[in-house]
Amino acid sequence: MTGILWLELIVGIIVSFTLLGVFIWGVKQGQFDDGKKMMNGLLNDSTEDLQDAINKEEKVKALKEKKAKELDK
């Protein structure tokens, strides 16, 4: 029984360090560098896209208010 626990511990540590190594490698290779994406997204939004987002937020807010009123009854 103890042997199985040690085996699980060793395999878990190996897998954890492997995933940590892959993450560090990805960071060093620039896999997560996308600083321009957010700025380009803002620049390319049209007024229709922004209005759609506002309308969606208003619908969500209205539904939450309606649900709150129904719960108060």
Protein Blocks (a to p, Z undefined) as FASTA:
>chain_A
ZZmmmmmmmmmmmmmmmmmmmmmmmmmnopmgcfklmmmmmmmpcfklmmmmmmmmmmmm
mmmmmmmmmmmZZ
